[in-house]
Amino acid sequence: MDEVHEEQSQPLDQEEDNEIRTESAAFVQGEPRQDGNGPPKVDSEVEVLHEKVTKQIIKEGHGQKPSKYSTCFLHYRAWTESTLHKFEDTWNEQKPVELVLGKEKKEMTGLAIGLSSMKSGERALLHVGWELGYGKEGSFSFPNVPPMADIIYEAELIGFDETREGKARGDMTVEERIGAADRRKMDGNALFKEEKLEEAMQQYEMAIAYMGDDFMFQLFGKYRDMALAVKNPCHLNMAACMIKLKRYEEAIMQCNIVLAEEENNVKALFRRGKARAELGQTDAAREDYLKVRKFAPEDKAVVRELRLLAEHDKALYQKQKEIYKGIFGPRPEPKPKRTNWLVLFWQWLLSLFYRLFKRERYKAD
């Protein structure tokens, strides 16, 4: 799909070649699950990488390890070891960090040593001595790290590019960055077709990493259109995968990114509607589906989803009706009154006395 009208001409429940349907995929990106704000507890073997760097594997990776001058894409959290104060978390921003091994900043030396021992998709806990971190002076800007602070990293290597010269994204031309992102996207498509779902998701996220906000802000005209034609399908693929794996809030976020650029993108509206419907936000979901129907009135998928919403609302009404019936119960039937013969006798006796009294009074008059 190179243009919006081409995308809209396809059924919503089918995918074009550059936007693979990932609804049977296992979600492998995003923020890992953990309790609290401290480092995760890891029971795996401690591997000594350097006098000041150790590693424990949280999740195994696959493939080769990066070499010197490889451009690595990663997510990480960082804590000071003594106080367990978390001073950085790239998962919160949902944007991978880029680091070129051998050209990293001085304070990232220990992290780079850990990355060089990791495979794509691997997540590990790294303990780094202050000498290979923020040093004797620490950092009093951002991030705020005290002097001589040993550091704990929870790092995930999403993937890496092997380049001889270690060319970072910032040193690439516009065409080179768009081309690199497009290759990642196509690699992800190929991996998905082979059912290598984890590797495919990593490729999509790395493709998006080439299209950061700072880069997109500088693009106009045909270059911006070229970049969006690569970036948006990756977001839509991730949204489809998140819906399948019940990560509905994250799916909505991915769709919102696309809709910020193309407010009438039918695939983004459709998938956001599905995610909202699963969260019980039926009014918002119906609003998205009606927008889709405006642009694709004959599409069977949106007609089906609107029908399912109507059926859901009807079933919900019936369920609520049954609940209220159970709470308040049926209206009680009036009970027949029992005949009290004693009362009837006294009423008859009083009536008799009254009649006799009236008769005697009439005779007297």
N, C-alpha and C positions, 0 to 999 in steps of 0.2 A: 504494500500500500504506500504509494508515494504522495497521494493527495487525499484530502478529507473526503471528497465526493466518491472516490473509489472505495474507501472504507465503508461508507454509509450504504453503498449498493449491495453489500453482502449481508446475508442473514446474520442476526446477532448471536446465534448459537453455533456459528462456524467461524473458523479463523483463517486468515490469509497466511502465506508462507512466512512472512516476517513477524507474525504475531501468533506464536504457538499456543494452543489451548493447554493450560496447565492445571486443569481442575482435578486431575488424578495424582498430582504431584505432592510430595511431602514437603512442607515448608521448611526451608533450611536457613533462611536469612532472618534478619531482625534481631531484636534484643533477646538474649537467652534468658531462660527462667532461673530465678534465684530468689531466696528469701532474704529480706533485710537489705541494708546498704553496704554491708561488709563484703570482703572477698569470699568466693565460694569455697566450701570445704572439699578438698581433693584428697583421695586416698591412694592415688597412683604413685609409682616409683619416682623418687627425686633423681633427676639427671643433672649432673654438674657440667655446665657449658663453658664456664669461665670461673676464675677464682671468685668473681663477684656476681655471677649469674647462675641461677638454678632454674630448672623447669620441671613442671608436672603436667602431664597431658590430661585435659578434661575430655576432649573428643578427638578421636583419631582423624587424620586427614588422608589424602590420597595423592598419588603421582610423585613428581619430583620435588626437590627443595630448591628454593631460589639461590642463585649464585650472586657474586659481587656485581653491583650495578644493575641488578634486577629492580624493576619498579614494582613495589609491593603495595597492595591495597588491603587495608585492615581496619578492624574496629578494636577498641580497647577501653578498659577502665583502669584507673590508676589510684592507688591509696598510698599514704605514708604508712610505713610498716609499724612505727611506734604507736601512733594514735589511731590508725585505721580511718583517717580522714580521707574521704574520696575527693580528689581535686580535679579529676577530668573523666568524662564519659562521652565517647563519640557516638554510642548507640542512641543517646537522647536526641541527637541531631539527625539521625538516620542518614548520615553521609560518611562513606568510607574515607579514611585518611590515606594519603599517598606518601610513601617513604622509599627513597632510592638507597639500597644497601651500599655502603661505602661513601655516601654523600649525605648522610643524615646529620641533623644538628647534634651538637656535643651532648646535650642532655638526653638524647635518644639513643646513645651508644649501646646501653644495656638492652634496650628494647630491640634494637637492630640485631644484636647477637642472638637473642631469642628467636626472632623471625627467621634468621638464616638457618635455623635447625628445624623449622616447621614445614609441613606440607600444606598444599591448598586445602582449605576446609578445616584445618586443625585449629582447635582452641586449647589454650594452655595457660597455666598459672606461672608467672615468672617472678622470681625474687631478685631484685637488682640492688647492689650496693651503691651507696651515695656517690662513690667515686665515678661510677658510670651513669649517674643520673644528673641531678641538678647541682652536684658538687658541694664544696665547702660553704659557698655563699648562699645556696638555695635560690629561690625566685620570689620576689616580692611584688611582681606584676601578675599577669595571668599566664599559667596557673600559679597559685600561691603555694609554694613549697618551702618549708623551713630549712635552715642550713643543715647539712650533713644528714639528710633524711634518706634512709633506705626506702625503696619503693617496691610495691607489689602491683604487678600488672595482670589483668585478665585480658588476654589478647586472642583475636581470631584472625588468621590469615585467609582472607577471602580468595585471593589469587595473586598472580604476579605476571609481569611481562619480562621476558628475557631480552635485554638490549645490550649491545656491546658498549655503547657510549653512555648508557644510563640516562637517557633523555626523559626528563620529567614532563608532565602535562603542560606546565607553564612555559616550557621551551619549545613546544610544538606550534606549528601554524594551525590556522583554523581547519584547513583541509585535512591535516594530519590527525587532529583530534577527532574530527567527525569520522574519518576513515578507521581509526583505531577502535572507536566505539562501535561502528557498524560491524567490524570483524568480530568483536566480542559478542554482539547480538547474534550474528550468524553462527558463531561457534556454539552459543547457547541453544539455538534452534537444532543444530545437528546433534548435540548431546542429548537434548530432550527426546529426539526421535529414536535414539539408542537407549532411552529410558535411564540415562545417567542424570537423574533429576537434580541431585545436589550440585554437581558440577555445572549444570545448565543454569541454575539459579545464581551461582557465583558469577558466571559470565554476564548475566543480565545486570547484576549489581555493579560489576566493574564497568560495563558499558555506560551506565548512568553516572558513574564517578567521573567519566571524561566530560560530562555535560553539567558541571556544577553551576550554581547560580551566578558566580562571578563571571564565568565564561558566557553563559546565555545572555547576560545583561549587555554584553558587548556586541551581540550579533543583531544584524538587521537584514531585511530582504531575503534573498535566496539562501544565504548562509543560515539564517535562523530557521527557515523552512526545512533545509537539509538536516539540521540538528534535531528538530522536533520529530522528523520522520524516523529518526533512530531512537530518540529518547522515549517518546510517548508509548510506542508498542512495548517497550520493556516494562514501563509502569503498569500497563494494562495486563501484561502476562503475570506480573507479580500479584496484582489484585485478584485475578482469576484463581490463582493458586491459594491465596489467603482465604477466599470465600470457601473453597473446597475444604480447607483445614480449619474452618470456623474461627479465623482471625479477622472478624468482620470490621472492627474499628480500624485496623491497619489497612484493610482493603479499601475502606472509604477514604483514608488518607492518600493512598496511591491514586485513586480516581480523582480526588480533588486537585492533585498536582496537574493532571492532564486537563481537567476542566478549567483550571486557571489560565491555560493557554488557548483551549478550544472549548468554549462554553457549551457548544452544541455537539460535542463528540458523543455519538450515540452509544458506542461501546462503554465509555466511561460512565455515562448516565445509566445505562442498563445494569452494569455491574455494581454501581453504587446503590441502585435500587434494590438489587438482590441482597446486598449486605445489610441495607437498612431494614428490609423485610425480615431477615433472619434475626435482627435485633428487636423486632417488634415495633419498629418505627413505620407503621403501615401508611400513615398519611404522607410522610416524606417519601417513602418508596413509591407510592401511587403517583406523586408529583413527578418523580424521575421517569416513571414508565410512560406517563402521559406526554412528557416532552419527547421521549423516544418515538412514541406513536405519531407525533406531529411530523417528524422527519422520515419515519419508516412505517407508514400506516398499514402496509400489507405484511409486515413481518410477523410470522407466526409466534416467535418466541415472546415478544412483548405482549401479544394478545393472550398467550397462555399464562404469563405471569400476572396480568391484570385479573384474569379469571380466578387464578389461585388466591389472589388477595381478597377478591370478593367472597370466595368460599371460606377463606380464613376468618373474615369478619363475621360471616354468618355462623360459623361454628363457635366462634368466641362469644357471640351473643347468646346462643343456645346454652353454652357452658355457664355463662354468668347467670342466666335465667334459672338453671338448675341449682346453682350455688345459692342464690337468694331464696329459692324455694326451700332448700334444705335448712337455711338459717331461720327463716320466719315460719316455715311449715305451712300446710294448707289451712285455709280458713275453717275454723271449727264449726260443725253442724250444731244447731240448737238442740239441746236435750229435752225430751218430753217431760213435762212436770208430773210428778206423782200426785194422785188424788188423796187429799187429806180429809178423811171422813169425819173426823172430830170437828174440824172447822166448818164443814158443810152442815153438820148437825146443829152447831151453835148458830150459824147463819139462819137456818130454817126456824129454830126456836125463837130467835129475836124477831124474825118476820111475823111469826104467829102472834107473839105478845103485842106487836105493834098494831096488827089488824084488830085484835080484840080490844085494845085500848081505844082505837078510833071508833069502833062500833059502840062501846059504852058511852063515849063522849057524845056521840050523835044522838043516842037515846035520851041522854040528860038534856040536851038542847031542845 
